[in-house]
Amino acid sequence: MSRASSVRWALTGLSLSMLVSSLGTSVANVALPTLAGVFAAPFRDVQWVVLAYLLAVTTLVVGAGRLGDLIGRRRLLLAGIGVFTAASAVCGAAPALWVLVLARAAQGAGAAVMMALTMAFVGETVPRERTGGAMGLLGTMSAVGTAAGPSLGGLLISGFGWRAVFLAQVPLGVAAVLIARRHLPAGGGKSGAEGRRPRFDLAGTLLLAVTLGAYALAMTTGRMVLLVVAGCGAVVFVVVERRAASPLVRPATFRDPVLSASLATSALVSTVMMTTLVVGPFHLARGLGLDAARVGLAVAVGPLVAALTGVPAGRIVDRLGAWRVTVAGLAATASGAFALSVLPVSLGVVGYLAPLVVMTAGYALFQTANNTAVMADAGPEQRGVVSGVLNLSRNLGLVTGTSVMGAVFALASSASDVATAPAGAVATGMHVTFAVAAVLVVLALGIALGAGAWARRGARVQAVAGAPRG
């Protein structure tokens, strides 16, 4: 098999892994009303079918990336896909709600491995000059999975019942395992100076998992005591990592202004993009009076645009460079958010969808360029954990956006229940929320510009220091 063919098959396996894990995030949401009826359970219990998956991904993604660096990424990725696939089968056969929730947590554990290691593998499978295109492809698969999840779940439920929502993921997982096993490069774990493999930081991993879990639950349930636990956990985690011989995440990693800026902008932009999913449906239904079917079609426009923009965005990154595309993507995202904050409701659906297209296309450009910049500079022994941290920043942004931007919307609408608020109140809430979103993207743009200036200044200093002296 030629080198080009081998690369294509490897990317196919990685893309399928990204698609499956993204589907797992969104496909179960539409089944919650059905599950509430089947298991005769209240919504607060049924929602754990979704929360268990998200919590597992959020808490384990960094540890999964680090473990892949230590024991071998191919070996762990195959195990992660296997766990996800087996858990999907258990979900489909679950006789009780608690079994389904536990199986969804196991699915999330497998997905954490898949999300952390798919991007880490790009550096081992694709030439550096084609990194942007590969990242764009993975971004496209993520968007396709997110967009197709609700509609695919609805079709499966109506045609075959709720169990089909989970059983349909089994053949996809099997295909991903077979392709990855055959075409991904094998690699051993990292060895120490004396040929011994560094020990896995179990204490740091557990501390980070508890901290992230408390934060995610605080954002989801609104319990402030969990936010305090998360803050204390973060402090203890930093102290433990500074003393660890082989830390999960080296504190010095975050002293790199470029990497820290990339993680911060990723979290901010993900927070903003969640606004389109939190606020958008209420504006379309209450503000514009669309029925459920048309709301679903309008909401799907954003992920569809991201899916169509991903691969071209990667090619643009390879041609123009990651930093330029990052700035352009952030500028487009800010422009779209600002337009949504000022355009009158009288423009109707077009007045919402046109800025949304600009905003989402900008996000696709930003995400592809940002992922490329971060992963291209990561050393071979650190790609897994860096990919995990990058995925974590995005997930934390999504979790934060759901809570914070939803609270801004409710406050700006001056309504106790936005689901029954009048059209004028919803329009006001929408404009204020997207104004806040625009400010957050401008902040991210400022961070990116500052990091770029620092990087160029550092490059000039190195050039002067390395120049021959006359």
Secondary structure, DSSP 8 states (H G I E B T S, - for coil): --HHHHHHHHHHHHHHHHHHHHHHHHTTGGGHHHHHHHTT--HHHHTHHHHHHHHHHHHHHHHHHHHHHHH-HHHHHHHHHHHHHHHHHHHHH-SSHHHHHHHHHHHHHHHHHHHHHHHHHHHHHS-GGGHHHHHHHHHHHHHHHHHHHHHHHHHHHHHH-THHHHHTHHHHHHHHHHHHHHHS--------TTS------HHHHHHHHHHHHHHHHHHHH--HHHHHHHHHHHHHHHHHHHH-SS-SS-GGGGG-HHHHHHHHHHHHHHHHHHHHHHTHHHIIIIIS---HHHHHHHHHHHHHHHHHHHHHHHHHHHHH-HHHHHHHHHHHHHHHHHHHHHS-GGGHHHHHHHHHHHHHHHHHHHHHHHHHHHHHTS-TTTHHHHHHHHHHHHHHHHHHHHHHHHHHHHHHHT-S-GGG--HHHHHHHHHHHHHHHHHHHHHHHHHHHHHHHHHHHHHHHHHHHHS---
